């Protein structure tokens, strides 16, 4: 597996203003620090974590989707992030994986956050989404999914010596008041799944007065933080995933041989 470069975008989000946010990301992506071929944006980067769908441009999510597609093609980058998306009268917290050729895959957030009423507005997904980038396989996850380890559990096939995925990507609007929950969970996921973990969280205060500290980072399969951004600071984190390091660790300490076999209904 060849090494790959990634750019994590940690930013404040303008509440319910898609146009302002897209103009902001236009500026961010012209920064030389964002020259990596794979760019990761926060959860609901174009609106913030709002359930007030009636306040948004209709059809909800179309403008942000088209921006992602056009930007991915023009910059020749793979761009991922989630968009509040309207489809056939239903709403989804949908994480797009947009490719430079204009094709895409998507993951609909499985675990909807009841405490914010997300379950009353959004339709939850029921399928994991694992996408390929070169030799690497990425498992796409959104925010609250982090609390549910079975949903993210890796698998190992002893016959093919293949792992289901190599990188867990979590994008978030996770409040600072509960950072004592996400920080240790982020340390656990790479260790239990023998993978890299990428965490991209927003900063700033949202329209409900909730503060977010960001804490965006990359964690290696040993559970070690190899790159991180300062809390509360907008910025771009340019990081590299070491393929040889991952393969060496998996071969040396093959916990996958003893993982439980299971299915998720």
Residue pairs with C-beta under 8 A, 6 or more apart in sequence:
1 134
1 135
1 136
1 166
1 243
1 244
1 246
1 247
2 134
2 135
2 243
3 240
3 241
3 242
3 243
3 244
4 37
4 38
4 133
4 134
4 136
4 240
4 241
4 243
5 36
5 37
5 38
5 238
5 239
5 240
6 36
6 38
6 39
6 40
6 198
6 218
6 238
6 239
6 240
6 241
7 33
7 34
7 35
7 36
7 38
7 39
7 40
7 236
7 237
7 238
7 239
8 40
8 198
8 200
8 216
8 217
8 218
8 229
8 236
8 237
8 239
9 25
9 28
9 34
9 39
9 40
9 41
9 42
9 45
9 200
9 236
10 42
10 200
10 201
10 202
10 203
10 214
10 216
10 229
10 233
10 234
10 235
10 236
10 237
11 24
11 25
11 28
11 42
11 45
11 202
11 203
11 204
11 234
12 202
12 203
12 204
12 234
13 21
13 42
13 44
13 45
13 46
13 47
13 48
13 173
13 202
13 204
13 206
14 20
14 21
14 24
14 48
15 47
15 48
15 50
15 206
15 207
16 47
16 48
16 50
16 52
16 55
16 56
16 207
17 47
18 46
18 47
18 56
18 57
18 63
18 64
19 63
21 45
21 46
21 47
21 64
22 46
22 63
22 64
22 67
25 41
25 45
25 67
25 71
26 71
28 34
28 236
29 39
29 71
29 75
31 236
33 236
33 238
34 236
34 238
35 238
36 77
36 238
37 76
37 77
37 78
38 77
38 78
38 80
38 133
39 77
39 78
39 79
39 80
40 79
40 80
40 81
40 169
40 171
40 198
40 200
41 79
41 80
41 81
41 171
41 200
42 81
42 82
42 171
42 172
42 173
42 200
42 201
42 202
43 49
43 81
43 82
43 93
43 95
43 142
43 143
43 171
43 172
43 173
43 201
43 202
44 50
44 82
44 83
44 84
44 93
44 173
45 64
45 81
45 82
45 83
45 202
46 61
46 63
46 64
46 67
46 83
46 84
47 56
47 64
47 83
47 84
48 173
48 202
48 206
48 207
49 116
49 173
49 206
50 56
50 84
50 206
50 207
51 116
51 117
51 118
51 120
51 121
51 122
53 60
53 84
53 86
53 91
53 121
56 84
57 63
58 86
59 86
60 84
60 85
60 86
60 91
61 83
61 84
61 85
61 86
61 94
62 86
64 83
65 83
65 85
65 96
68 79
68 81
68 83
68 96
68 98
68 104
69 98
69 102
69 104
71 77
71 79
71 98
72 78
72 79
72 98
72 99
72 100
72 102
73 100
73 101
73 102
75 100
76 100
77 100
78 97
78 98
78 99
78 100
78 133
79 96
79 98
80 95
80 96
80 97
80 98
80 140
80 169
80 171
81 95
81 96
81 171
82 93
82 94
82 95
82 96
82 109
82 142
82 171
83 94
83 96
84 91
84 92
84 93
84 94
85 91
85 92
85 93
85 94
90 123
91 121
91 122
91 123
92 108
92 109
92 122
92 123
92 125
93 108
93 109
93 112
93 118
93 122
93 142
94 106
94 107
94 108
94 109
95 106
95 107
95 108
95 109
95 129
95 140
95 142
95 171
96 104
96 105
96 106
97 104
97 105
97 106
97 107
97 129
97 131
97 138
97 140
98 104
105 129
105 131
106 129
107 125
107 127
107 128
107 129
107 140
107 141
107 142
108 123
108 124
108 125
108 127
109 122
109 124
109 125
109 142
109 143
109 144
109 145
110 124
110 125
110 126
110 128
110 145
110 148
110 151
111 124
111 144
111 145
111 147
111 148
111 151
112 118
112 119
112 122
112 124
112 144
113 119
113 143
113 144
128 139
128 151
128 264
129 139
129 140
130 137
130 138
130 139
130 140
130 164
130 165
131 137
131 138
131 140
132 138
135 243
136 166
136 167
136 241
136 243
137 163
137 164
137 165
137 166
137 167
138 165
138 166
138 167
138 168
138 169
139 152
139 154
139 164
139 165
139 167
139 168
139 169
139 195
140 169
141 151
141 152
141 168
141 169
141 170
141 171
142 170
142 171
142 172
143 170
143 171
143 172
143 173
143 174
145 151
145 152
145 170
146 152
146 170
146 172
146 174
146 182
146 185
146 186
146 189
147 181
147 185
149 188
149 189
149 192
150 262
150 264
151 264
152 168
152 189
152 193
153 192
153 193
153 259
153 262
154 163
154 164
154 165
154 192
154 193
154 194
154 195
154 256
154 259
155 163
155 164
155 256
155 259
155 261
156 162
156 163
156 164
156 254
156 256
156 257
156 259
157 163
158 256
158 257
163 194
163 195
163 250
163 256
165 193
165 195
166 195
166 196
166 246
167 195
167 196
167 197
167 198
167 241
168 189
168 190
168 193
168 195
168 196
168 197
168 198
169 198
169 200
170 186
170 197
170 198
170 199
170 200
171 200
171 201
172 182
172 199
172 200
172 201
172 202
173 201
173 202
173 206
173 212
174 182
174 201
174 212
175 210
175 211
175 212
176 211
176 212
176 213
177 210
177 211
179 213
179 215
182 199
182 201
182 215
183 215
186 197
186 199
186 217
186 219
187 219
187 223
188 223
189 195
189 197
189 219
190 196
190 197
190 219
190 220
190 221
190 222
190 223
191 221
191 222
191 223
194 221
194 246
194 249
194 250
194 253
194 255
194 256
195 221
195 246
196 218
196 219
196 220
196 221
196 241
196 246
197 218
197 219
198 217
198 218
199 215
199 216
199 217
199 218
199 219
200 216
201 212
201 213
201 214
201 215
201 216
202 212
202 214
203 212
203 213
203 214
203 231
203 232
203 233
203 234
204 211
204 212
205 211
205 212
206 212
213 231
213 232
214 229
214 230
214 231
214 232
214 233
215 228
215 229
215 231
216 228
216 229
216 237
217 225
217 227
217 228
217 229
217 237
218 225
218 226
218 227
218 228
218 237
218 239
218 241
219 225
219 226
220 226
220 242
220 245
220 246
221 245
221 246
221 249
221 250
222 249
226 239
227 237
227 238
227 239
228 237
229 235
229 237
250 256
